[in-house]
Amino acid sequence: MLPSRDEALALLDRYQATPGRIAHSLTVARFALIIGTRLIARNIPLNLPLIEAAALLHDIRKGYPDHDDAGADLLASLGYPQIAAIVGVHTRLGGRTPAPSEPISEAEVVYIADKSYRGATRVTIEERYAIWLATWKDHPARLQSLTAGENRAKAVRARVEKVLRQPLNDV
């Protein structure tokens, strides 16, 4: 069972999402739906209602330590295990980069849509990571993790672009 768009927005309100967080979630959801719809048109089987719900709720626990895990735990406790599974990996895809032969998943769609926005402003992966890399320039372990994350995001972007046959920045 998945919450409707209105139910997902009500959950964000219930769990005190700020107006900025809601704006981010709405833009990520809109972009995720565009990507998902275009992938479906290229014969990639995806669940659009799941993509929308997960994209709307991906940051429901932003501000908490390990907000991805905290959000997943909350959503699982509310009876939304499919959404919880995506929310739990939306920041790092569980630390793994999907193999080129794997089908594109709903989690990847939400992940790459989220990486395409800083707040409600569209950014490239390179722009988004440049900010983090500059912020953590004096922390080698964090820089290593961020570099791995940027490479993962670029790999997912390449997977999506290959199927769409166009750069994600043009979508």
Secondary structure as GFF3:
##gff-version 3
##sequence-region A 1 171
A	DSSP	alpha_helix	5	14	.	.	.	ID=ss1
A	DSSP	alpha_helix	19	41	.	.	.	ID=ss2
A	DSSP	alpha_helix	48	57	.	.	.	ID=ss3
A	DSSP	alpha_helix	67	77	.	.	.	ID=ss4
A	DSSP	alpha_helix	81	87	.	.	.	ID=ss5
A	DSSP	three_ten_helix	93	95	.	.	.	ID=ss6
A	DSSP	alpha_helix	106	115	.	.	.	ID=ss7
A	DSSP	beta_strand	117	118	.	.	.	ID=ss8
A	DSSP	beta_strand	121	122	.	.	.	ID=ss9
A	DSSP	alpha_helix	125	135	.	.	.	ID=ss10
A	DSSP	alpha_helix	140	164	.	.	.	ID=ss11
A	DSSP	three_ten_helix	168	170	.	.	.	ID=ss12
###
